[in-house]
Amino acid sequence: MRTTAAQRGRTELVRGLRLQADGPAPDAYASLCLARASLAADPVPALAATVAAVGAAWTAGDHPACVEALTAALSRPGAPDGPREEYLAGMLALLVERPGDAAPLLAGVVEQVRATSDGESLLIGVAAALLAGDVGSACHTGARALAAARADGDEAMVARATEYVAYAELRAGRHALAREHASRGLRAALRTGRANTAAHHHAVLALTASVQGTSAEVREHAHAALATARRHGLAQPVTLAEWALGRAELAQGRAAEAAARIGSLLADPDGGAHFALRGLVLPLLVEAAMLAGDDATARAAIPELTRWSRSAADPHGPALELRCRALVASADAEADDLYRRAHAAHQQVGGGFETARTLLLHGMWLRRHRRPGDARDRLRDALRLLERCGAEPWARGARTELRAAGAVQDAPAPDAVGSLTPHQLRVARCVAAGDTNREIAERLAVSVRTVDCHLRNIFVALQVRSRVELTRLLPPEHDPPST
């Protein structure tokens, strides 16, 4: 029996949607375009295929395909109406570089979904808010979408919603929340067979670890993300994972390696950075290249960073552009002024980690220009923010700079270590050996919550504020203690 065009179209639509969840994004796009053509006489499934093709092209980071799919979706009979139409129109305006047209359309989408409880509509609102740079609305709307998915008991939708929420919280600089959502979303994605969503969650976890975790955690999640993302042509997780690896390298003082990694990512037309995320990683390239002595690469990135900053896609864009301009400035007065303006711009949008990073770089610059008093002020502010963010890899660098600037840090009482209980001393020794709280809990056969409690008490008793300070005070034994 011969297969009709409509039957073929429906088969390809199902295949394309399945590939979107677990398969190569370019293959998903091809199947959905075929479904769109085969279902031309049936407007409803044809529209579903067309809109899904937009998502597949976006996931693949294929700018021309994304524009083609958006144009097809908006021009066909029975085009979407309401928030979805405005979202697609706003996205198309951004991709063809008409930001003035895009802004009101995307803002309108966010406003329209405020009163709905429909999960799909709310996810459209999250995506619109992120494109518009309205990170606060993206987080709020994403939380509502996740609540709706949980209320419906739809675990596949939970996996998708947490993908949006984790990314939004990451963009907002709330790394602990992003990590929590990504961890839960990863489990849901694996249970429901959504490997592509799982790759995205791994990438977010790698990025949060590059701020708050260890280099081992960064590598673990980044490599897990890349294993799927490279195989399936997923440009967004590739970009986030490579960004995380580069940031971890920079935190370890390996600036040349970080610059080479990010430079390669941005230069690779096939399998490189997602076109909509390039601006997020450019500041890392500028900083790493300057620290590695490659001034030419750093300066060459400034024009693209300026365009990104002016697009309003990232609320931190203006501050990060000023910071990068300060890094490459040749005149001392200009650099100092740019750092100060960058700090003021950060204060307008919040976000502790990036603000702290700007203060840290300014403090480093001041110390190298023989202004130790001013440097100490900036470095102390940076350290306080980094510790508040739980950004221990970066706080370590701030402490090193503070000591180099002549700061004297308070020391604990001489008998403080002797005041620790046997259990506290075991935990402290494990920390000094480099164990995570979970590893300590497993080693000592206690709960993670018990380890957390012991650590809080240890920090108070020894007058330290971080694991690094504890390690300096209490070097590890040759073999971590066991029970």
PyMOL commands that set and color helices and strands:
alter all, ss='L'
color gray80, all
select helices_A, chain A and resi 5-21+25-38+43-60+63-75+82-95+99-115+119-132+135-152+155-171+175-191+195-212+215-232+235-251+255-267+278-291+295-300+302-310+317-328+332-349+352-368+372-389+392-404+417-419+422-432+437-444+448-462+467-473
alter helices_A, ss='H'
color red, helices_A
deselect
rebuild
show_as cartoon
